[in-house]
Amino acid sequence: MQEVVKIGTQLRAARERALLTQEELGTQAGVQPLTISRIETDKVEPRYSTIRKLAKALGVEPTALLPKE
């Protein structure tokens, strides 16, 4: 069984550090703002390709958005 990855807390913190709104991040990453909202509230599990796009737009490595264990 595949493990569910919840990145909401990390994504929101990184977005706020970058001083971006969900809409601004969405524009830069090519992701709908509603999708970003759903990811940040852990309502959806993003694909790895989406995590890569978000990380690139935020100027961080994709692993920075993964939960710390």
Secondary structure, 3 states (H helix, E strand, C coil): CCCCCCCHHHHHHHHHHCCCCHHHHHHHHCCCHHHHHHHHCCCCCCCHHHHHHHHHHHCCCHHHHCCCC
